[in-house]
Amino acid sequence: MRYGQIVIGPAGSGKSTYCSNVVKYCQESKRTVHVVNLDPAAENFTYDPVVDIRDLVQVEDVMEDEELKLGPNGGLIFCLEYLIQNLDWLEQQLGQYDDDYILFDCPGQIELYTHIPLMKRLVDRLQQWNFRLCSVFLLDSQFVVSTSKYVAGVMTALSSMVSLELAHVNLLTKMDLLDKKSRKEVDEKYLTPDPTILLSDLSETTSKRYNKLNSAIVTLISDYSLVQFLPLNMAEEDALSDVMLYIDNTIQYGEDLDVKIPKLEADEDS
């Protein structure tokens, strides 16, 4: 069994930084984790990807093709389509990493997770290759500065969860970059949201004709608890370990690993 995280979220939400921090954390914990870059437009990494989609196709080459005449978004979607058409390349690249834990660092074009089925097809194939997966949706906490933006983030996360059909974890990133007042507001209002307050805030900032829609959205969020966010504050010592523990439990990481007997104990038995 192999394990993996599909790291998704809007551009600028901190996906690559998250992957880099997880790699450092796991290295300190004597745990092996690899990162696969699936963003053909990526330029700089703070980690060394073991597989890089840019070795297969690059968005710059696609955009420069005079026949295709694609812009940045169209070029990126073309690259993902090309990857899906050449999944044997990815399977070969991943073949040497058995019984490992892999982070798939994905592009920031949110349409790839909401209504274009490319990532869903990739997820299905990874599961066929014996991967037990969890989608990790990142949202910049600095974006959640108002209830309307929070609700927009929640609906995007929900759409991604429904589209990918995976165990799903949502993270509010960059909590350490918020000032004390904003951090307290996020903690109190959006980590465990009160539906009454959410509805009141929405009603104050939107036209009355949207009252029924606002009520329906808030009811969906609160009654079914479909979307909840974990805070990721890298200034806190245990922040990443708590997140990893939650994700590991979600994908049941380690349940089928062999029990390792300490060398001293093994020597005494012999």
PyMOL commands that set and color helices and strands:
alter all, ss='L'
color gray80, all
select helices_A, chain A and resi 15-28+53-55+59-64+72-85+87-94+111-114+118-128+147-164+175-177+180-191+195-205+208-224+239-251+263-269
alter helices_A, ss='H'
color red, helices_A
select strands_A, chain A and resi 2-8+33-37+51-52+101-105+131-140+167-173+229-231
alter strands_A, ss='S'
color yellow, strands_A
deselect
rebuild
show_as cartoon
